[in-house]
Amino acid sequence: MTGRTVLCVAAHPDDEVLGAGGTLAKHAAAGHEVHVLIVTEGVTAQYDDLELVEEKVDAAEECGERLGVETLHFGELPDMRLDSTPHVEVNAVIEDCVESIGPDVVYTHTQDDVNQDHVAVAESTMVAVRPGAGVERILAYETPSGTEWAAGDRFAPTVYVDVTDHLDTKVGAFDAYDMERRPYPHPRSERAVRARARTRGTEAGFEAAEAFALLREYASEV
């Protein structure tokens, strides 16, 4: 289907490709307009060198180019501090992006995650895409080294996207984030990324898949 506008909301640089990179590449290959919003600068809580913020932006842009993303949007909120950032400020960053691009489909974090930035972004995304925002479909993605480490409620996918033809693109795009890659068996290693896609694929009858939870859908026709 052509003419679709897609927005992926991510807390940090690399969440977008780890959670939905193959699906975003598939959207782009189908001629859809793909946008990514990265809500935080993704550096200051982990590194002292503020020059790394610019390096992360460059990596995000390279990753987006490899995936076929049309535009990257940066919220520049403080990394790993969204749980102490006023909720209305996080809401506003996402609301402004939704209003400016008018997406049909939105991907965001699942709330079933150990990372509190991910949870805050998930909650604020649901505020931004409330009825009247014009969004037709909202799906939550899993983020390796965050979602699977959560206690209590666990991520339960209801939608599987066949990314067999786009898995290499996803892995190549993730390579842009050199400082975020880890050796196997860490979930952010190439081998683990491929293994997760193969595992999700076996759950749905595909060679490789990405898994999502459908959060909400507004259908004007059935």
Rosetta blueprint (number, residue, H / E / L):
1 M L
2 T L
3 G L
4 R L
5 T E
6 V E
7 L E
8 C E
9 V E
10 A E
11 A L
12 H L
13 P L
14 D L
15 D H
16 E H
17 V H
18 L H
19 G H
20 A H
21 G H
22 G H
23 T H
24 L H
25 A H
26 K H
27 H H
28 A H
29 A H
30 A L
31 G L
32 H L
33 E E
34 V E
35 H E
36 V E
37 L E
38 I E
39 V E
40 T E
41 E L
42 G L
43 V L
44 T L
45 A L
46 Q L
47 Y L
48 D L
49 D L
50 L L
51 E H
52 L H
53 V H
54 E H
55 E H
56 K H
57 V H
58 D H
59 A H
60 A H
61 E H
62 E H
63 C H
64 G H
65 E H
66 R H
67 L H
68 G L
69 V L
70 E L
71 T E
72 L E
73 H E
74 F E
75 G E
76 E E
77 L E
78 P L
79 D L
80 M L
81 R L
82 L L
83 D L
84 S L
85 T L
86 P L
87 H H
88 V H
89 E H
90 V H
91 N H
92 A H
93 V H
94 I H
95 E H
96 D H
97 C H
98 V H
99 E H
100 S H
101 I H
102 G L
103 P L
104 D L
105 V E
106 V E
107 Y E
108 T E
109 H E
110 T L
111 Q L
112 D L
113 D L
114 V L
115 N L
116 Q H
117 D H
118 H H
119 V H
120 A H
121 V H
122 A H
123 E H
124 S H
125 T H
126 M H
127 V H
128 A H
129 V L
130 R L
131 P L
132 G L
133 A L
134 G L
135 V L
136 E L
137 R E
138 I E
139 L E
140 A E
141 Y E
142 E L
143 T L
144 P L
145 S L
146 G L
147 T L
148 E L
149 W L
150 A L
151 A L
152 G L
153 D L
154 R L
155 F L
156 A L
157 P L
158 T L
159 V E
160 Y E
161 V E
162 D E
163 V L
164 T H
165 D H
166 H H
167 L H
168 D H
169 T H
170 K H
171 V H
172 G H
173 A H
174 F H
175 D L
176 A L
177 Y L
178 D H
179 M H
180 E H
181 R L
182 R L
183 P L
184 Y L
185 P L
186 H L
187 P L
188 R L
189 S L
190 E H
191 R H
192 A H
193 V H
194 R H
195 A H
196 R H
197 A H
198 R H
199 T H
200 R H
201 G H
202 T H
203 E H
204 A H
205 G L
206 F L
207 E L
208 A L
209 A E
210 E E
211 A E
212 F E
213 A E
214 L E
215 L E
216 R E
217 E E
218 Y L
219 A L
220 S L
221 E L
222 V L
